[in-house]
Amino acid sequence: MLSSAPGLSGRWERLEPRPRARMLRQVLHAGLRTTFHALGRFVASHPVFFASAPVLLSILLGASFSRYRVEEDVENLLAPKHSLAKIEGNLVDSLFPVNRSKHALYSDLQTPGRYGRVIVTSRKGSVLDPGHLDTILKLHRRIYQMQVTVPASGLNSFNYSFSYLCLPDDKNVCIIDDIIRAMEEIQSARTSNISAPVLRYPITQLADGRQAYIGHQLGGVQGWGPSGAVRGLGTGGKGEGVRSARALQLTYYLQARGGLMDRVAGQWEKAFCAELQHFAALHPKLGLYPSTSSSLRTDFQFSSVLAHRPLLVSLGACGVLAVLCCSMRDCVRSKPWLGLLALLSITLSGLTAAGILNLTGATYNSTYLGIPFVMLGHGLFGSFEMLSSWRRTREDQHVKERVASVFEDVMLRFSGSTMLHLMTLGLAASPLTNMEAVRLFCRTAALAVTISYVYMLSFYSSCLVFTGYLETGYRHGCFCRRVPKPDRLDSKPAWYRCLMYTRYQDETQTTNAPHGVAHSHTHPPNPNLTHTHAHTHPHTGNNHNSHGHEHVENTTHVHPPSHVSHTQSTVSAEPHPQDSHLLLGCVRRCYGDWITNTYVKPFVVLLYLVYISFGLMGFLQVTQGSDPSALVAMDTTTVLYTRAQQRYFSSYSPVIGFYIYESAPYWNASVQRDLLEYAKGFQRISWLEAYLNYLSDRNQSTSQPRENFTHTLRHAFLHEPQFAHFADDIIFAERGQGEEPDVAASRIFLVAKTTENKREEMSVLLDTLRRLSLTSRVRFLIFNPSFVYLDRYAAAVSSPLRHSLLAVLFLLGLSSLAVVEPLVSVWLGLTLLSVQFGVLGFMTLWGVELDCMSVLCLISALGHSADCSGPLLCGFASGRGESRTRWVRVALERHGVPSLQTLICYSAALVPVGSVRSNLTHTLFRCLTLTAGCSALHTLAFLPTLLTFLPPSKTQGQGPGGEGPRQEVECVEMNDSTRVVDQITTV
């Protein structure tokens, strides 16, 4: 009987041998789709539970915000977690702690727990002018005498002044900057009417004979040279005389011994900033730029405070556009509430994730501002895809069947894109990531995306069920009231008829008629005949199996060739026209035909070449942004202080500590030559060089036996007043009874001449000196607190992005063996690479550096681009039998419209964030805007054009092992009293 059926091959070609990978994909596809079909039916059967459970859970977990804590260690967040600089810093702190320094401190080398720092600038003239100099010394005395009361009230309150909190020297006097001593000497000489001592730069000599480096305390200096600029700095201890200076930097170091003293020091820092603000108001001729140990932390977290109101505006704007995107001209089919409910689902998932973080003791930081946008892009696309699939289902089906069909159609792709999100974020959150801010962000974002996915399956799906019942009950999509019959609407006003416009019943009766009518079949009314249509389209989007007497809907039907009398192209036949949806109508009637036009394709290809060219141009100019001040709010103390420091104190590098951490034969002439050669070319404060000059001045040999060398150093050199401060730089180790101790460790201070690219030059200097330390006979290391941010920063920032990208490509390659079509995986991988390349290049051209915030955006861009382009590629690759252009148009109608809706809402949510006065949010806005724009270009322009002439082919596989056009088979079951006969005919 089967052989007598002419042309019957579409239904039974599954029995022909096929490659195992393709069979495995079909089996897994069928199993997963059946699972999601059952899950959708289960959710639709219990909508009240799935709608209320997420709300209750979010409320319960949201109550944990009493445990809300903010991260206070910014260095731990923004600096590489495992770096050699941190190990070197710990070694330096153990050898030369700050509390051990009894003579001088260098503000950009030692960073104790608490300090107050201020840059004083003159708006006119020099800070060394008599009037400005007296004012600055007056400011110093006011700060010195300033007191704070802790606790603020009560009988146990005490007043603490700077003299109680400061670091004392060997005479129990507060250590102050050397520039203050030099200014006091100048003021005293002017008062005594004698000639003032000459102030030299960058190394000057004080009244006690001690040489002091003031390059980090005096800025904008002009000397007495002919050109008016500083010259003849040389490498020795003497510099050029200072004629004028535009800026002065003062630092006040505090002790923080225990919790109480740390709290007192924190209050002193606040009083310090308030006092400077008050003093600046009284003296407008001076500019004051304060900074404290807590300024970076406060200003970094201040971005979150500034973003509160813009985030609410973003949510409101996104909600309005989501309502418009879900609305239609037809008031019954329109579902505006689903747009708001999608945002509510995302908000509830964010609240749940925040509650879990609070309960687990996690801390918050300003980089978490990007997590809502990761959730928003992923959640909105899933909700719009579900709504689009709902509108393609048969309207005469029960709501449960329609929801099950939506799950079967959408959830496999949505789960795949969620897996891509979790793969990229999960690997970046692993211990392989050396940047704590990146790791914490990705860990939190992965948790939020997981909860958002679960809530999309439960809460949003149950809301879809409720709106489905409204539609079935012929109720208004917005007001939920029943729409009057057409005969009753005729007597209503025009505005009422416009508000209640619908063609739901007419189109349902026309498009959802019985199959005998829809396919122009006429069967006699025989009660013993039962018609069952089996549509075998395993590779089509929205493909469902027909069971029993249930109708198969949401399916693309490809009919036999033209010899069948009622051949119909399924891609052109929709269940109902849906012409009342604006975006769908525009894509179907205008954009789809325009983007696939033969004359438009060359321009799109040319546009892609321009895209790649500009991306390459930006990619070659990528710079790393290791400066933490680039991630704080604008117009804050940190930014203003950093700008003033870069303007006036960029001539010299920070003071670099040259630490010899092992015992070395300093008395050896070759060792002395090596150490002097290492310091050559630097401005330096070196005990060894001063000691060798001391010996030479006294006609003593610099190459002496160890005992003589050490004895003279301890009992003669360090007892001289001008050299006594070098005692802080040498550590002696006892040898034995009656023997001179060894020099166990020592330090030398180096300062390099720099240009505007100060951080880049410091990074090069760090690498050069480290390579030198590997080959030197003397074991030494170099350290400055800024090295913690510079050391391996590029590798620490780029490694999570590189790992995430490799993980995505590996996942796509692995899934192509069992789940996804291989060409789909190839296209999706190339699309992700192209989007990443474009975002990285264009953000560089836009002035964004590669820092932790931009890397976080690049990692999230992988998932966002997969959300947009993945369904389009799957929809195109699943079609068979039609032309490429036709399937591109179908894919754009089905999956391009949800991408466009997501882009509109996502862009509206980003706009308010761009107005926040913060460097961090500006980086976030630019990177996310480029991510959305590049993803939209690929989804709506580049891919639809390239797929029209590049693989996969739509006409391949017509042979025995191919995927030719499927035929629709009608099984007519004939029942009589004795037997059952199956008659199979083609339709």
N, C-alpha and C positions, 0 to 999 in steps of 0.2 A: 504493500500500500504506500509505503514511503517512497519507493522508487517511481510510483506512478504520478506523484505530485511534481509537476514541471517546475523547474527553477528553484526547487526547495533546497537551498544550501545555507542560508543565513542562520536558521535556527539550530541546525545540527553541526555546524562546522566546529563547535567546541570539541567534538569527538576526534578531530584531526590532530596529529602530533604537533606540538608547539614547544618552543624553548622553555626550559624549566623555570628560568627567572620570570618569564612572562606569566607562566601558570601560577608561580608563587605569589606574584603581585596580585593576580586576580583573586586567588583564594584569600589573601590577607585583606584586600579591599572589600570582598564580600563579607568577611567576618567582621571587620571593623564597622562597616556600614550597617550591618544587621545589629551589632551591639549598640550603636548610636540610635538606631531606629527604636530599639527596645527602651533605651534610656529616655528618649524623647517622649515615648508613650507613657512611661512611668512618671516623668515630671508633669506631663499634661493631666495625668490622673490624680495628682496630689498637688495642685497649684498653691493651695493655701499654706501648706507646710513649707514648700520651697520659697514662698514669698516672705513668710514671717520669720523663719529660722535665721536667715542672714541678718535681718534687722535686729532681732533680739541679741544675736551674738555680737554685733557691732556695738550696740548700746552697752552691753556688759563689759566688753573690752575697752570701750571708750572711757569708762569710768576710771581706768588706770592712769589717767593723765596726771594724777597727783604725784606719780613717780617720774614725771618728766625731768630729764637731766640734759644739760648741754655739755658738749665736749670742751674741756678747758685746755688741753695740751695741743696747741696748734702745730707745734713742731712735729709731734708724733703723727699728725694727720698729713701734713704737706711735705715732709721730708722723707726720702727713701728709708724704709724701716730697717733694712739690713745694709749697712754701708761701712766702709773702712773709716770714714770720717767720724762716725759715732763711736767706734772702738777707740780711735785715737783721742777723741774728746774725753772719754772715760779715763784713759790713761793719763792724760794731761791733768784732769781734775784730781786724780789720786796723787800725782807728784807735786803739782803746784796749785793747791786750792786757793780760791779767792781770799779766804780768811787769813791765809798765810802771808799775803802781800801786806807789808807794813810801811811801804814808802810811796809807791805810785801804782796807779791802775790805768789801763788803756781801755777807753769806753767801747771800742769796737773789737776788743779781744776778749776781755773778761765779761761774761754776762751772768751775774749772780741772779738769785731768785727774784729780787725786787730792786728796782732802781727808778729814778726819775731823771729825764733828760730833756734839754731844751736847746733849740737853735735860736739865737738872737740875731736878727738882721737889722741893718740901718736902712731906712727908706731914702735917706740922703746923707752923703758923707761916709765916714768910716766909723766902725764901732770903737776904734781906738781914739777918736776925738775926745777931748776932755769932758764934754757934756755927756756923750754916750757912755764913756768909760765910768763916770761917776754913777750914772743911772744903772748900769749893769752891776756894779759892785753893791749898789743899794738893793737891787733885786736879789743878789746873792745873800746878803744879810737877812733879808725878809724870809727867804726860804730856810736859811739856817735857824732862824728863831721861830719858825712856824710850828704850831702845836696841834695835835689831834687828841680828842678825848675818846677813850674806849673804856667801858661802854659809854654810849652817848649820854646816858642819864643814870642816876642811882648813886648810892653811897660808895660803891666800889669803883667809881670812875677815876681814871688817872689821865694826866696830861703827858703826852709823849712828844718830844721835840726831835729834830734831826740829830742833835748831839747824842741822844740816847740810842737812836736806831742805826747810826752810821757805822762804817767799818773803821776802826781806830788804827793808828800807826803805832810805832814802837814807843812813842811818848804819850799814848792814849789820847791823841788828838785826831779828829776826823780827817780822813784822807780826802783831799780836794784836788781838783784839776790844777795842773801846773800853770795854766794860763791865768788862773785867779791869782796865784802868787806873783806872776810877772806883772799883772795889772796893778796889784797892790804896791809893788815896788815902783812902778811908774807914777802912781798917784802920790806915794810918799815922797818921791823925789820932786814932784811938782809942788807939793805943799812946802817942802823945805827949800824950795827955790834953788835946787841944784839940777845939774844935767841928768836927764832920765837915762837909765841904762838902755842900750841898744837891744831891741827885740829882733831876733833872727828867725828865719823860717826855712825849713820845717823843724830844725833842731836849734834850740836856743840855750843859753847858759844863764842859770839863775844866780842870785846874789851869794848863795852858799857854794858856788862853784860847780854845782851839779848840772849836767847837760840833760835837757828834757825835750822829748819829741812833742811838738804841738801841731803837727800837720793835721790831726783829726780834731783839733780844738779851734783852729783859726782857718777861715775859709774866705775865698774871694780875695786873695792877697795880691798886692802889687808892691814891687820892690823899688829900690833906689837906682836900678839900672837905667841906661839911656832910653830904652824903649818903654820904661815904666812897668815892665813885667818882671816877675821873679826870675832870676838867672843865677848861674853859678852854684846850684844846689850841691853838686858834687857828691861824693860818697863819704865824706868825713863828717865831723861833728859840727861844722860851721856852715851856715847858709847865708843868704843875702839879707840885708837889713829890710825890715818891713816898713813900707811907707803908709799903707792903708790896708784895711781889711773890711769886707762887706758883711761877714758873718762870724759868729762865735758860738761854740757848742760847749755846754756845761753838763756834767753828769754827776748825780748824787746817788751813791751806792748805799743800800740799806741791808741790814742783817735780818734774816728771817729764822730765828731760832725757835722752832716749835710752832704749834698752832696759834697760840696767842700772839706771838710776835709777827707771824705771817699775816694775821688779821689786822694788826696795828699797821703793818707796812702797807697793806692794801688800802686802809683808810688814809694813810699819809699820801699815797699816790693820787687819790681822788682830791684831797686837799691841795696837793701840788698843782694839779691841772686847774682847779678853781682859782687858786692864787695867781697863776700866770694869766688866766683870762681877765681877772680883775686888774692886774698890773698893766696888761696891754691896753685896757680901756683908758687908764690914766696917762699912758705914755704912747700916743699914737705915732710918734716918730720912729718907734721900734716895732719890728715884727717878731712875734714869739710863736714858736712851733714846738709844742711839748710832745713828749712820748714817754710812756712808762712800760714796765714789763707786761702789763695786762692790756696795752693798747691794741696789739695785733689780735689778741683773742676777742676783745670786745668789738672791734671794727669788723672782724671776719664774721662774727655771728650777727652783727647788725644788719647784714643783708637780708636775713630772714625776717627781721622786724619790718624793714622797709617794704618787703614783698607781700605783706599780709593783705593790704587793701588791693593792690593790683591782681593778686591771685583770686580774690573774690570777684573782681570785675571780669577776669578771664573766665571764671566759671559761669557768670551770668551771660556774657557774650556767647560763649560756647553753647549754653543752654538755649538761647534764642535761636541760633542758627540750627541747632539740632532739631528743634521743634519744626522749623521751616523745612528742613531736609526730609523730615518724616511726614510732612503734610502733602495732601493731594487735592486736586479740584473736587474729587468725589468725596463727599463728607462721610460716607460709610467706610470706604476703603482707607481714608486718611487716618493716620495713627500718630498725631502730634505728641501724645503723652509718652510714647515709647522713646522719643528723644530725651525728655527729662528723666525718664526712668533709667535710661542707659547711663546718664551722668550720675544719677543716684546710686546705681550699682557700683560705679567706679568709686564714688565717694565712700560708700559703705566698706568697700574692700580696702581703701586706704585707711579708714578708721580702724578696721580690724587689724591690719598690719601694724599700725602705730600702737595699738593696745598690746599686741604680742611683744613688740620691742620694749615697751615700758615694763611689762611683767618680767622680761628676761634681763632687765638692767642695762639695756643698750643706751647709748647717748646719741644726741642729735647734733648735727652741724649743718652749715649753710649749703653744702653740696647736695643735701637731700631735696633742695628746691627742684631739681630735675626729675625726681621720681614721679610726681603727679603727671608730668607730660609723657613719661614712658607708659604709664597706665592709661592715660587718655588716648594716645594713639592706638594702642593695642585694643582697648576695650571698645572704642567707637567703631573701629573697622569691623570687629566681630559683630557688634549689634547691627550695623548697617548691612552686613552680609546676611544675617539672619532675616532681617526685614525684606531684603531683596528676594531671598529664597521663598519667604512666605508669600509674596505677591505672585510667584510663579506656580504656586500650588493650586489645585482645583478647589474652587470655592464651594462646590456642592458636597465636598467631603466634610466629615466630622472634624472638629477642632483638634481632637487628639491625633487623628491621622495626619492632619496638616503639620502639626508641631513635630510629629515623628518624622515626616518627610523633610522638614527643615533640618532637624538634627542629622538625618542621614546624608543630607546634601552638604551642609556647612561644617559640621563639627570635626570632620576628618581633616579638612584644610586648616581650620582654626586651631585644632590641637597640634598640628604640625608647626604652625607659626609660633605657638606658645612654646613648643619644645625648642625652637630656634632661639627664642628669647632666653629661656632658662639655660640653654647651653652656653650662649655668649656671656650672660651675667654670672652663671655659676662658675665657669672657669676663671673669669676675672676676679671672682670672690674667693678663689682658692688660695692656699698658702704660697702658690707660685708668684702671686702679685706682691711686689715689694713696696707698694704705695698704700698706706693705711686708708687714706681717704677714698681711693678707688675701690679697695676691697670692701669697706663698709657700705659704700653706695651700692655696689653690685649685689652684695648680700641682701640688703634691704629691698632693692628693686626686684630681685628674684622672688622674694617672699611676697611682695605686693602683686606681682604679675600672676603668681600662682593663685593667690586668693581672688584676684580679679577674674581669672579663668573659671574658678569654682562658682563664683557669684554670677557669672554670665550663664553658666549652665543651670543654675538654680533660680536666682532672683529674677534676672531679666527674662529667662524662658517662661517662668510662671506669669510674668507681666504680659508676655506675648500671648499666653493662653487666655488671660482675661480680656485683652483687646480683641482676640479672635472671637470670643463669645459675644462681645459687643457687635462685631461685624456680622456674625451669624444672626444675631437678634435684630438686625436692620436698625442699629442705633447710631447716632451721630458720633464720630470719632473723637470730638473734642468735648461736647456737652453731655454725652452719654444718654441722651434722651432719644426715644424712638422717632424715626423720620416718618412724617406723614406720607400717605399714599399720593401718587401723582394727581389723582382727581381732587384731593383735598388741598394740594399745594396751589392749584390754579386760582383759588380764591384768596390766597395770601398776598401780601405786598411783595414788591420786587426784591427788596433787600432780604426778605425772609426766604423767598424762593432761591435766591443766590446762595444764602447761607446753608440751605438744605438741599443743594443740588446733588443728585446722585443718579447713576445709571446702573446701580448694583444689580437690581432685580432683572432688568432687561438684558444686560450682558451675561448674567448668570444663566438665564434661560436660553440664551443663544449659544454661548460658548461651552457650556457644561451640559449640553443635551446628551441623551443616551448615545452610546457608541454607534448604534445603528443609524442614527441621524447624523452624527458628527462625521462619520466616514462614508456617508451616503450608501449604507447597506440597508437592505430591506429584507427582513426575515418574517416568515409567517408566524402568526401568534400560536405557536405550538407549545403547550405546557410542558412537554417532555424534552424541550430543547433548552439548554443552558449555554450561554456564550461566555467564553473566557478568552481574553486577549493576553497573549504572552509576548512582551516586547523585549527582545534580547539586544540590549545596547550596553555592553559592559564597560565601554570606554567613554561614555558620554557623561557630561556633568549632570547632576541631579538624576541619576539613574536609580530606579527602584525596581524591585521584583514584585511580580503580581502573585498574590496568594489567593486561591479560591475565587470568590466573586468580587474581590476588591479591585477597584480601578487603579491603574498605575498612573501617577501624575508626576509633575515636576520633572518630566523626562523629555529628552530630545529624540524624536523619531526620525529615522532615516529610512525611507521607503525604497522599494525596488526600482529598477530602471523604468523607462518610459513605456515598456510594453504592458505594464499593469495599468488598468484603466483609470484608477484614481490616485496616481502617484502624487505625492505631496511632499514638499521640502519642509522638514520639521524646523529647521533653524529659522524659517520665516514664519512659522505658525506658532503663535503664542496662545496660552489659555485664554487670555482676554487682553484687549488692546492697551490698557493702562495709559492712555494718552493724557490723562489728567495729571501725571507726575511730570513736573517741568524738566528736571535734569535728565530723566530717562528719555523723554521725548526729544530733547536737544541732542543727546548722544545718538539716539536711534535714527533720527531724521537728518541731522546736520553733521555732527562731528565725526561719526563713524564713516560716512561716505567721504568726508573731506580729508581725513587723515590717511585713508587708504587710496586716495586719488593718485593716479600715475604721475601727475605733474607736481604733486606735493611731496612725494617720496624723496626726490633728490634734495630738496631744501631741508627736509628733516635729517637726512644723512649728513648734509653739510653742517647743520646745526650741531649734530653729535660730534663731528670733527672739531668744530670750534670749542665745544664743551671739553673735549679731551685736551685740546691745546692749552686752554686757559688753566685747566686742572693741573697739567704738567708744569706750566709756568709757576703756579703757586706751590706745587709739590717740591720743586727745586729750591724754594726759598723758605722752607719750614724752619722755624727757630723755636728753641725751647724756652719756656717761660718759667724759670726757677725762682723768680722773685715772689715771695708770698704776698707782698703788698699789692700785686696785681689781682688778688682775689678778694679784696675787701671793699667795703662800701666807699663811694666817692665822697669827697669833701669831709673826710674824717681826719682825725689827728695823725693816723698812720700814713695816709696818702700825702697830706700836706707836709709832714715831717720828711717823708722820703723824697718828695720833690725838692724841698730846700736842701737836703743833703746831696742830692745829685747835682744840684745847681752850683753849690758853693764848695763842696768837699769831694769833687770827683778828680782832683789832680793827683791824688795819691790813693793807693789801695788801702784797705783796712790793715791794721797791724797784724802781721803774720808771726806766729810763735814758731821758732826753730828750736825743737826740743831734742836734746841728746839724752836718751833715756837709759843708756848703759855707760858703765865706767869706761873712759877713754884716756889714752896717754896724752894729755894736753901738753905735757912738757916736751913731747917729741916735736922736732922742727917740721917734719913732713905732715904730721897731723895738723899743726898750726897753719901750714900753708894751705892744706885742703879746706879747712874751715874758713879761712879768710877768702879763699877762692869761691866758695859756695855763696858767701855774702857779698861778693863783688857785684857792683851794679845796683845795690839796694841802699836806701837810707836805712841805717841800722843803729840800734842801741845794744852794743855787745860788750859784755863784761870781759871777754877774752881779748878783744882788740884794745880796750882801755887798759887792761892789765899788762899786755905786751908793750904798749906805749909807756906805761908807768915804769916798767923795767928798763926800757931803752933810755928814758929820761934820766935814770939814775945810773946809767952806764953798767947795767947788769945784763948778763946774757939771758936771752929768752929761752934758750935750750939748757935747762938745768936738770939736775937729778930730781926725782919725784918728791923726795922729802923737802928739799930746798924750795922747789916750785910751790908746793902746797903750803909750807910754813910762811913764806912771804905773802902768799895770797890771803891767808887767814889772819895773820897777826900784823900785817902792815897795810896792805892794799885796802882791805875792807874796813879798816879803822879810820881811813881818811874820810872827812865829811863829804867830799864831793863824790866819793865812790861807795859810800855806805849803803846806798839803795841797791847795789848789785848783790847784797846778801840775800835778797829775795829770789835771785836767779840761780843760786847754786845750792845743791844738796850734798852734804858731806856724809860719808859712811865710815864709821869707826873700823879700824883694822885690828889692832891688838894693843896690848898694854905698852905704852911708851912709843908707839908709832904714829906718824902723821896720817890722818884719815885720807881716804880717796875722795875724789869728786865723783859721786855716784851718778848724778844727773845734773844737767844745767840747761839754760835756755837763752836764746838770743832773739831779739825782736827785729824783724825786717819789714820794710815798707817799700813798695814798688811804685814807680811812676806809671800812671794809667791815663787813658783817654776816656772818651765818652762811653765806649763799650766796656764798662768796668767789669761786669759779671763774666763776660766772655773771656776777657784777659785773665781774670782770676782762675777760671776753669783751666785755661791753658797753663798757667803758672803752677797750679796744683798738679797737673799731670806731669809736667816737666820735673818738678822737684821730687815727685814720687819715684819717677824712673831713676833719678840720680841717687835716691836713697837705697835702691836695690844694688847698686854697684859700689857704693862708698864703703870705705873701711870703718868709718864711724857710723854707728847705728843712730839714726835720727828720724824724726817725723816732723811734719809741719801741720799746724792747725789754726783755724779761725772758725768761729761759730757759723759763718756763712758757708763753709765747706760742707756742712751737714745737708744743705739744700742743693749744692752743686754736685756733690759726689754721686756719680752714676745716675744722675737725674734723668737723662735722656733714655737710658735703658729701663729705669724703673717706671717711667711714664708710658713708653711705647710697648713694653712687654705684654701687659694685659690686653691691649688692642690686637697685637700680633697673635697671641694665644687664642683669643676669641675668634678671630677670623679663620685661623687654621682649624679650630674646633668645628665651626660652621661648615667649612668645606669638607671636612672629614665626615660630618653627620650627613651631608647631602650625598657624598659618595657612597656611604654605607646604606642609606635609605634607598638609593637608586637600584640596589640589588634586590630589594624585597618590597618596597612600598611605592616609591615614586618612579615615574618613567625616567630613564637615564637622561634623555634630552631635556626634560624639565629640570633635573638637578644641574645639568651643565648650564642651562640658560639662567637659572636662579643664582648659581655661583658666580657667573660672569656679571650678572646684574648687581649683586652685592659688592663685588670688587669695583665695578664702575661707579657705583654710588659712593663708596668709601673714598675712592680716589678723587672724585669730584668735590666732595665735602671737605676733604683735607686740603686740596688745592685752593678752593675758593675761600675757605676760612682764613688761609694765610694771606691771600690777596686782600681780605677784608680787615686785616690787622690783628687777627687772633693768633696768639702763640700756642705752642703745644704744651699745655700745662695739664694738671689733673682734671680740671673742669672740662676742657675741650676733649680730652681722651674719654671721659665719661659719656659725653654726647656722641662721640664716634662709636663707642661700643653699643649704645642704645640705637644708633642709626642702623646697625645690622638687622636688628629685629624689626624696626620700622619699615625698612625697604623690603624685607621679606613679607611683611603683612600686605604691602601694597601690590607687589609684583607677583607673589606666589600664586594666588588664586587666578590671576589673569593667564599665567603660563599653563597652569593645570587645566583651565577651561579650554584654552586653545589646543593643547596637546591631546585632550580627550576626544575631540571631534574627528570623525572619519567621513569620507565620501564627498564632502563639499570642497569648494576652493578655499585657498588660504585666506583670501580677502574676506570671504563670507564668514569664516570662523573667527577672524579677528574682530569683525563687527559684533558677532554674537558674544565673544568674550568681553568686549568693551561694554555692551549693554548689561551683561550679568555681573561683571566684577569691576569694570571701570567706573561705573556709577557709584558704588560704595566707596571706592578709593577717592573719587572726587568729593563726595560728601564728607569723608573723613578729613581731607585736605582743607576744606572750607572751615569746618569747625575747629580743627587744630590750629590753623593760621589765626583765626579770630582769638583763640585762647592765648596765642603767643604775643599778640600785639601789646597788651597792657604790660607784659613783663619787660618789654624793651624800654619802657619809660622809667623803670626803677633806677635810681642813681646809685648803681653799684657796678664795679668791674666784673664781679662774678656773674651777675644777671645779664650783663651785656654780652659776656662770652656765651652764656647759656642761650640767650635769644638768637645770637648770630648763628651758632652751630645748629640749633634746632630748626631755625628758618631755612638754612641751607639743606639740612636733612630732608625736610618736607618738600622743598622745591626740587631737589635732585631726584627724590623718589617719585614725585608727580611727573617730572619730565620723562623718566624711564617708563612709568606705567602708562601714561596717556599719550606719549609721542614716540619715543625711541623704540620700545618693544613692539607696538602695533605696526610700525613701519618695517622694522627689520624682520618680523615674523612673516611678512607677506612674500619674502623671497629667500628666506633661510630655513633650514630644517627646524622642526620636523615636517615631513611632507604629508599632505592630506590624501594623496592618491596611491600611496605605496601599499604593498601587501595585497594585491588582488589575486595572487596565486594561492597555492595550497596552504602555505603557512601564514598568509597575510591577514590583514584586518580589513576586508572589503566591506561594502555597505551591508548593513543588517536588514533583514526582511521581517516584517510583522506577520506572525503566524496566528491564525485563528483556529482554536480547537473547539469543535462542536461535539458535545457529549450527548449521545442519543441513548436514552433509557427506555427499555421496555420491560416486560414482566419477567423475562428469562435471562437476559444478558445485557452487558454494557458494551457498546461499540464506539470506538474513538475514530472519528472521521477528521482528518487534518487537511485543510485547504489553505492555500496562500491567499492573503488579502492584499 
